[in-house]
């Protein structure tokens, strides 16, 4: 736990004034999920992903997505070796503990789909052969808002692979002044020392899985899920898989914040980032999914 605290502190030294976002990032990791950062260019999405990667130790790779990228550029390719008269698999950058998928929505849907099996099953299949990915395996993807030129929206199946989606937003005036006068964030990253290692991350993930969840809290989670299915402004509610994901994320958030049990405030903290990208509103409702989620949180009784 001390190593986790050091890792959080180190990332917060780079990403100023965004402790809630940093906690969500560590929660996604320890819940065994993946994180999607969606925001305007220049607010620190890539910097956060790099800081997370460096703090965790192990192998990490950055994949810069472009519209001419092919699936083989991500998962790897089989090359015929004439001397051995057989094909040899050359692993792609997806074979790492932490993968930064930068500007993922600038790639075409075909290339985006190359991540589906990797994110869901921790493996890739090439030419009929299946190759396991390292453990732990954590994807941090960044994407620009969909109204920017040259973006391809992620399909629902791809969005569902991300446990949490969040944004960073602009810094406060005080934090922005620090950014203006302090050393460049890239210089800080160059001096970054890992606080964790893959084995330590796996141990923390196991601890998060074992955190107890009380019956009243399970009732609260079920009531939140049911409220999304009954809300007239939504096309469909959250699935049972989303309910399981909510329990995992709440446990991880509780551990990140030093608790030895799953707390109601953990559910409230992770629910918007878990639910918003999984819900689609009816056009005639005039609402967006964020407003619906906020309404559900405000009207569902907390144990």
Buried (B, 14 or more C-beta within 10 A) or exposed (E): EEBBEBBBEBBBEBBBBBEEBBBBBBBBBBBBBBBBBBBEEEBBBBBBBBBBBBBBBBEBBBBBBBEEBEBBBBBBBBEEEEEEEEBEBEBBBBBBBBBBBBBBBBBBEEBBBBBBBBBEEBEBEBEEEEBEBBBBBBBBBBBBEEEEEEBBEBEEEBEBBBBBBBBBEEBEEEBEEEBEEEEEBEEBBEEBEBBBBBEBBBBBBEBBBEBEBEEEBBEBBEBBBBBBEEBEBBEEBBBEEBBEBBBBBBBBBBBBBEBEEBBBBBBBBBBBBBBBBBBEBEEEBEBBBBBBBBBBBEEBEEE
